[in-house]
Amino acid sequence: MSNPLTLSVIKADVGGFVGHSHMHPDLLEEAQEQLERARLRGPLFDFHVTSCGDDIGLIMTHDQGVDSEAIHQLAWDVFMNCTDVAKGLKLYGAGQDLLSSAFSGNVRGMGPGVAEMTFVERTGEPVIVFFADKTSAGAWNLPLFRMFADPFNTAGLVISPAMHAGFRFEVLDVKQGRTILLETPEEMYDLLVFIGASGRYIVSHVYSKTGEIGAASSTQRLSLLAGHYVGKDDPVCIVRCQGEFPAVGEVLEPFSMPHIVQGWMRGSHYGPLMPCRFADANPSRFDGPPRVISLGFQLANGRLIGPKDMFDDPSFDESRRLCNVIADHLRRHGPFEPHRLPMEEMEYTTLPDVMKKLAGRWSAPHEKLDQPAKIPTSA
């Protein structure tokens, strides 16, 4: 396929079964039917419907380009119709990611998470799509850094002539809406200044030094869009593999260590990100721990050949075991940091509503307790 192809991945929480743990099959069936009709009449080349936890995910190929109104309208209609199904089943949080009742030309800023990229298919085009649940948009920072900039993870950075020049990272400041491009290995330390603060600075795209796009992630933060807590962001990420990009095994390797991410229960806790099989993407313990699934595809003239469940591999069992050990340890902290998020992040949860009723109870510091008591004199 010599013409540019666009791969769009759009997800939303349109209703959980039961609670926030899983996706009801009726919603998946509704999405499947709608996208099949769209494929027959155009503009879709191919699609795949999936779920991770209580989020429904749409993976679509087409030639409409990034931010296409037609594709985003289609996704929005699917989510709205699935929300109607969810409401009929009284599923929890039906339509909670849809921050408006009317489509405005693009789902960015309206709640759903979006990752898209346009490229010309190579002779071999392996792509991995990651979906995460119960975590935030910055969850991809560490894995993307390791895939594209860490030679201890990605051997190709050292031994492959196609990758030896390094990569270019685009980082978004989600609070000020600005981006910066930083090159590795030359500006690696500068890059880490920002992306280590994954609540604010998010890797949105990674490019080769020749300008080819290698990765795209969703950067939407629901709390910042809505001004209050409406659920976690549950991000998605697309990574192209092989050739001038990391090999499939190098893309998966970062998840052998369950790194700590924001999210979990009520979007208010830190927890380990567990790489799991499709069948295990049903977070229920304390609404977690956070999960990530990995769908592998070969693209062939716009067709999605797959998916292959890339974490359905016993070599990730140790990571899953360690994830549970870390989860046990953090859970024992209960409402105390570092399990609970720091106060500046809790400002975007429901905690401020609890604090309001105590606002009038604060006063100037009392006298020190070690001061001698004042004894009243008799009249």
C-alpha positions in Angstrom: 0.0 0.0 0.0 1.9 3.1 -1.3 -0.7 5.7 -0.2 -0.6 7.0 3.4 -2.6 4.9 5.9 -4.0 6.3 9.1 -4.3 4.1 12.2 -6.8 5.5 14.7 -7.3 4.1 18.3 -10.1 5.7 20.2 -11.4 4.5 23.6 -14.1 5.5 26.1 -15.7 4.3 29.3 -19.4 4.0 28.4 -20.4 1.8 31.3 -18.9 -0.8 33.5 -19.9 -4.4 34.3 -19.9 -5.0 37.3 -18.9 -1.6 38.8 -15.7 -0.6 37.1 -14.3 -4.0 36.4 -15.4 -5.3 33.0 -17.2 -4.7 29.7 -20.6 -6.2 29.1 -20.7 -8.2 25.8 -23.8 -6.3 24.6 -21.7 -3.1 24.3 -19.0 -4.9 22.3 -21.7 -6.4 20.0 -23.2 -2.9 19.4 -19.8 -1.4 18.5 -19.0 -4.3 16.3 -22.3 -4.0 14.3 -21.9 -0.2 13.9 -18.3 -0.4 12.7 -19.1 -3.3 10.3 -21.8 -1.1 8.7 -19.3 1.8 8.4 -16.7 -0.5 6.8 -19.2 -1.6 4.2 -20.1 1.9 3.2 -16.7 3.5 3.9 -14.5 5.2 4.9 -13.0 2.4 7.1 -10.6 -0.1 5.6 -10.7 -2.4 8.6 -11.4 -2.3 12.4 -11.2 -4.2 15.6 -13.3 -3.8 18.7 -11.7 -4.6 22.1 -12.0 -3.8 25.8 -9.7 -3.4 28.7 -11.4 -3.3 32.1 -14.5 -1.1 31.7 -13.3 0.7 28.6 -14.3 0.0 25.0 -11.6 0.4 22.4 -12.0 1.0 18.6 -9.0 0.3 16.4 -9.6 1.5 12.8 -7.6 1.9 9.6 -8.6 4.4 6.9 -7.2 7.1 4.6 -8.9 10.1 6.1 -5.8 11.3 8.1 -5.4 12.2 11.7 -8.2 14.1 13.4 -10.6 13.3 10.6 -14.1 14.6 11.4 -15.7 11.6 9.7 -13.7 9.0 11.8 -14.2 10.9 15.0 -17.9 11.3 14.3 -18.1 7.6 13.7 -16.4 6.8 17.0 -18.6 9.3 18.9 -21.8 7.8 17.5 -20.6 4.3 18.5 -19.9 5.5 22.0 -23.2 7.3 22.3 -25.1 4.2 21.1 -23.2 2.0 23.4 -24.0 4.4 26.2 -27.7 3.9 25.4 -27.2 0.1 25.7 -25.4 0.6 29.0 -28.2 2.8 30.4 -30.7 0.1 29.5 -28.7 -2.4 31.4 -28.1 0.1 34.3 -24.4 -0.4 33.9 -22.2 1.7 36.3 -20.9 5.1 35.1 -22.8 4.9 31.7 -21.2 7.4 29.4 -18.9 8.9 32.0 -16.1 9.7 29.5 -18.5 11.6 27.2 -18.3 15.2 28.5 -20.8 16.6 26.1 -24.1 15.4 24.5 -23.2 16.9 21.1 -20.3 16.2 18.8 -18.2 19.2 17.9 -16.1 17.9 15.0 -13.4 16.1 17.0 -13.5 13.9 20.1 -10.3 15.3 21.5 -11.2 17.4 24.5 -14.6 15.7 24.7 -13.5 12.8 27.0 -12.5 9.8 24.8 -8.8 8.9 24.6 -7.2 9.2 21.2 -4.0 8.0 19.6 -3.5 8.2 15.9 -0.7 8.1 13.3 -0.4 8.4 9.5 2.3 6.5 7.6 3.0 4.6 4.4 3.0 0.8 5.0 6.3 -0.9 4.8 6.9 -4.3 3.3 6.4 -5.7 6.8 4.4 -3.5 9.2 4.1 -5.0 12.7 2.2 -2.7 15.1 1.4 -3.1 18.8 -1.6 -1.3 20.4 -1.6 -0.9 24.1 -4.7 -0.3 26.2 -4.4 0.5 29.9 -7.2 0.7 32.6 -7.2 2.4 36.0 -4.3 4.6 35.2 -3.5 8.0 33.7 -2.1 9.3 30.4 1.5 9.5 31.8 1.7 5.8 32.2 3.4 5.4 28.9 6.3 7.7 29.7 8.6 5.2 31.2 7.9 2.4 28.7 8.3 4.7 25.7 11.6 6.0 27.1 12.9 2.5 27.6 11.7 1.3 24.1 13.2 4.3 22.2 16.1 5.6 24.4 17.4 3.0 26.8 20.1 0.8 25.4 19.8 -1.5 28.4 16.3 -2.3 27.2 16.7 -1.9 23.4 19.8 -3.5 22.0 19.1 -2.1 18.6 20.1 1.4 19.8 23.6 0.0 20.1 23.9 -2.6 17.3 21.4 -1.6 14.6 22.6 1.0 12.0 18.9 1.8 11.4 18.4 2.9 15.0 21.8 4.1 16.1 21.1 7.8 15.5 18.4 7.7 18.2 14.9 9.2 18.2 13.0 12.4 18.7 10.4 12.7 21.5 7.5 15.1 21.5 6.4 16.0 25.1 3.2 17.7 26.0 2.7 19.9 29.0 -0.9 19.1 29.8 -1.4 22.0 32.2 -0.1 24.7 29.8 -1.0 23.1 26.5 2.5 23.4 25.0 4.9 20.9 23.5 8.6 20.5 23.2 10.7 18.3 20.9 13.8 16.7 22.4 16.3 14.4 20.7 18.0 11.3 22.2 20.7 10.5 23.0 21.8 14.1 22.7 19.2 15.5 25.0 18.3 12.5 27.1 18.9 14.2 30.4 16.8 17.1 29.4 14.0 14.7 28.4 14.1 13.0 31.8 13.7 16.4 33.5 10.2 16.5 32.2 8.8 13.0 31.6 9.8 11.8 35.0 6.9 14.1 36.2 4.4 11.9 34.4 1.3 13.7 35.9 2.1 16.8 33.9 4.5 16.0 31.1 3.4 13.3 28.7 5.2 11.7 25.7 2.7 12.3 22.9 4.8 11.1 19.9 8.1 9.5 19.1 9.8 10.0 15.7 12.9 8.6 14.0 15.6 11.0 13.1 14.4 10.7 9.5 11.0 11.9 10.5 9.1 8.6 10.5 6.5 8.3 13.3 7.2 5.4 15.6 4.7 5.9 18.5 1.6 7.9 19.4 -0.1 8.0 22.8 -3.3 9.5 24.1 -2.7 12.6 26.2 -6.2 13.5 27.4 -6.6 14.1 31.2 -10.2 13.9 32.0 -9.9 15.8 35.3 -8.3 18.7 33.5 -10.9 18.7 30.8 -13.9 18.5 33.1 -12.4 20.5 36.0 -13.2 17.8 38.5 -12.9 14.0 38.8 -14.9 12.1 36.3 -12.8 8.9 36.1 -9.2 8.1 35.2 -7.9 8.6 31.7 -7.2 5.0 30.8 -4.8 5.7 28.0 -3.9 4.0 24.7 -0.7 3.9 22.8 0.4 2.8 19.3 3.9 1.6 18.6 5.4 0.6 15.2 8.0 -2.2 15.4 11.1 -3.5 13.5 13.3 -1.9 10.9 14.2 1.6 12.1 12.1 1.1 15.2 12.5 -1.2 18.2 11.9 -4.9 17.6 8.6 -6.4 19.0 10.5 -8.0 21.9 12.2 -4.6 22.7 8.7 -2.9 22.7 7.3 -5.4 25.2 10.4 -5.6 27.4 9.7 -2.5 29.5 6.6 -4.2 30.9 8.7 -7.0 32.5 9.1 -4.5 35.4 5.7 -3.4 36.8 6.3 0.4 37.2 4.2 2.5 39.5 1.5 4.6 37.9 -1.3 7.0 39.0 -4.9 5.7 39.2 -6.3 2.6 40.8 -9.2 3.2 43.2 -11.1 6.4 42.5 -8.2 7.6 40.5 -6.5 8.6 43.8 -3.7 6.0 44.3 -0.4 4.9 43.0 -0.2 1.2 42.0 1.9 -1.2 39.8 0.9 -1.6 36.1 0.2 -5.2 35.5 0.8 -6.6 32.0 -2.0 -9.1 31.5 -3.7 -11.4 29.0 -6.9 -10.2 27.4 -8.9 -12.6 29.6 -7.3 -11.1 32.8 -8.0 -7.4 32.0 -10.8 -7.3 34.6 -9.4 -5.2 37.5 -11.5 -6.0 40.6 -9.1 -5.9 43.6 -9.6 -2.3 45.0 -10.7 -1.6 41.4 -7.3 -2.7 40.2 -4.4 -2.9 40.3 -3.9 -1.0 37.0 -3.8 -3.2 33.9 -2.3 -3.1 30.4 -3.0 -5.3 27.5 -1.0 -5.6 24.3 -2.6 -6.3 20.9 -0.2 -7.2 18.1 -1.1 -6.7 14.4 0.5 -7.1 11.0 -0.9 -4.4 8.7 -1.5 -5.6 5.1 -2.9 -3.0 2.7 -4.9 -1.5 5.5 -6.1 -4.8 6.9 -5.5 -5.6 10.6 -4.1 -9.1 10.6 -4.6 -10.1 14.2 -4.8 -9.4 17.1 -2.2 -11.5 18.8 -2.3 -11.4 22.6 1.3 -10.3 23.2 1.2 -10.7 27.0 -0.1 -14.2 26.7 3.3 -15.5 27.5 4.6 -17.2 30.7 7.7 -15.0 30.6 5.5 -12.2 32.0 4.4 -14.4 34.9 7.1 -13.0 37.1 6.1 -9.5 36.4 2.5 -10.3 37.3 3.7 -12.0 40.5 5.8 -9.0 41.4 2.9 -6.7 40.6 0.8 -8.5 43.2 3.6 -8.2 45.8 3.9 -4.5 45.2 0.1 -4.1 45.3 0.0 -5.9 48.7 2.7 -3.5 50.1 1.1 -0.3 48.8 -2.4 -1.4 50.0 -1.2 -1.7 53.5 -0.5 2.1 53.5 -4.3 2.6 53.2 -5.1 6.4 53.0 -1.5 7.5 53.6 1.0 8.6 51.0 2.8 7.2 49.0 -0.2 4.9 48.2 -2.6 7.8 48.1 -1.6 10.5 45.5 -0.1 13.8 46.8 -2.4 16.6 47.6 -1.8 18.6 44.4 -3.1 15.6 42.4 -6.0 15.0 44.9 -7.3 18.4 44.0 -8.7 16.8 40.8 -10.5 14.0 42.7 -13.6 14.1 44.9 -11.6 14.9 48.0 -12.1 18.7 47.8 -15.8 18.1 48.2 -15.1 16.4 51.6 -12.7 19.2 52.6 -15.2 22.0 52.0 -17.3 21.0 55.0 -14.3 21.4 57.3 -13.1 24.7 55.8 -14.6 26.8 58.7 -13.0 24.7 61.4 -9.4 25.9 60.7 -8.0 28.6 63.1 -4.7 30.1 64.2 -2.3 27.8 66.0 -3.2 27.2 69.6 -0.8 27.9 72.5 2.0 25.5 72.8 1.0 22.6 75.1 4.3 22.9 77.1 3.4 26.4 78.3 2.3 26.6 82.0 -1.5 26.7 82.4 -3.0 30.0 83.4 -4.5 29.7 86.8 -7.6 31.9 87.3 -7.3 34.2 90.3 -10.2 34.4 92.7 -12.2 37.6 92.9 
